[in-house]
Every structure is written in C-alpha cells, then in structure tokens.
Amino acid sequence: MDRSEGGRSLVYAHPVVVAVARLSLDETAILESFGAIVSLPGSEQQHIHRDGTLLFDSAISPMLPAHALTCILPLVDMNDRYGTTAIWPNSHRWKTRDESIVPEAPQVPAGSCIIWDFRLLHGGTPNRSDCHRPIVYATYARRWYQDPGNFVKPKQRRLSFGAGFLEAAAENDRRLFAHVQ
C-alpha cells in the first residue's frame, strides 16, 4: 500500500472525484467532513435518511442546486452478500419521502466510489456476511456550508489530522481545507 502523501491524497482528493465536486458545486469546494463507517456482520437495514437536512423549510429547497455531495469508497465489494447502500433516485428533489418509489441497490466493487447529492435518501442494506463492510466517506461542500446536524457531540470531528498534514499536502489539495487553515 502506498503510504506516501500521493497515496493518501487519492483517498480524500482523487482528481476525478474532486473534479466532479468542483463542477457540481463550484471551484472553491471544500472537504467538509471525512471518515469511515463499518457495517458489522449480521447488521440489519439502516434507517432511511439524508446525510443532512434541506437548507430551507420551503417548497423551493429541493429544487436548489446541490450544496454538498457525499462520496463513498467501499473497502470491500458492496453486493447482496455484504450489503450495499440503497438509494432513492431523484429523492434529493423531494421534500418528503415517496413511499411508492422502490430504491436501487447498486453493486459497487471495492475501490470504486459512488457520489450523490447530500440530500439524497439512502440507507445501508443488511450485511448477510460474516465479515465487516467498511466504507470511507467524504463530504464535499460549497465553501460557505457547514453541516449543522452531524458532529454535534463533543468527541465527534468533521476532520481530524496530525500536525504537518496540511503543509505536506499538495497545494491543489490544500484548497479542499481552505475553511480550516
């Protein structure tokens, strides 16, 4: 495994993912949060949720452009055995959930990624294997956005990195951390 800065940056700043974020959001898009989630063997269906709330409690809110994107990188295959993330297509445009819509359950090979609008309804499917199902996630956002709902507990952190991390990052990648410099 490549433990150099270049190898690490492919996880949080893969050029294709960052290009999608900057085209979808804007050129000043930031890495708002980053972490890992593990589905344990035998885990049941996760609750259906959005990664964050709609910006406004009005009919127009779902029609607004994306303010944040979620990118997940599975570390094992996402499939019927290990489970996957069920998504409700176009649900980022709904104010409330349409119960008649059947979700899609994409099969995603380890090392690939899925990117969706932060407002999209989704939920982890059951893990029917005897192995953990880890994913790495990254939330890219417009520079002005700070998620008001997640990371409210004192020990929770949006981003956590050691001394010297930002200085060692490539200059273009450092722009993703403009909000913490």
Rosetta blueprint (number, residue, H / E / L):
1 M L
2 D L
3 R L
4 S L
5 E H
6 G H
7 G H
8 R H
9 S H
10 L H
11 V H
12 Y H
13 A L
14 H L
15 P H
16 V H
17 V H
18 V H
19 A H
20 V H
21 A H
22 R H
23 L H
24 S H
25 L L
26 D L
27 E L
28 T L
29 A L
30 I E
31 L E
32 E E
33 S E
34 F E
35 G E
36 A E
37 I E
38 V E
39 S E
40 L L
41 P L
42 G L
43 S L
44 E L
45 Q L
46 Q L
47 H L
48 I L
49 H E
50 R L
51 D L
52 G L
53 T L
54 L L
55 L L
56 F L
57 D L
58 S L
59 A L
60 I L
61 S H
62 P H
63 M H
64 L L
65 P L
66 A L
67 H L
68 A E
69 L E
70 T E
71 C E
72 I E
73 L E
74 P E
75 L L
76 V L
77 D L
78 M E
79 N E
80 D L
81 R L
82 Y L
83 G E
84 T L
85 T E
86 A E
87 I E
88 W L
89 P L
90 N L
91 S H
92 H H
93 R H
94 W L
95 K L
96 T L
97 R L
98 D L
99 E L
100 S L
101 I L
102 V L
103 P L
104 E E
105 A L
106 P L
107 Q L
108 V E
109 P L
110 A L
111 G L
112 S L
113 C L
114 I E
115 I E
116 W E
117 D E
118 F L
119 R L
120 L L
121 L L
122 H E
123 G E
124 G E
125 T L
126 P L
127 N L
128 R L
129 S L
130 D L
131 C L
132 H L
133 R E
134 P E
135 I E
136 V E
137 Y E
138 A E
139 T E
140 Y E
141 A E
142 R L
143 R L
144 W L
145 Y L
146 Q L
147 D L
148 P L
149 G L
150 N L
151 F L
152 V L
153 K L
154 P L
155 K L
156 Q L
157 R L
158 R L
159 L L
160 S L
161 F L
162 G L
163 A L
164 G L
165 F H
166 L H
167 E H
168 A H
169 A L
170 A L
171 E H
172 N H
173 D H
174 R H
175 R H
176 L H
177 F H
178 A L
179 H L
180 V L
181 Q L
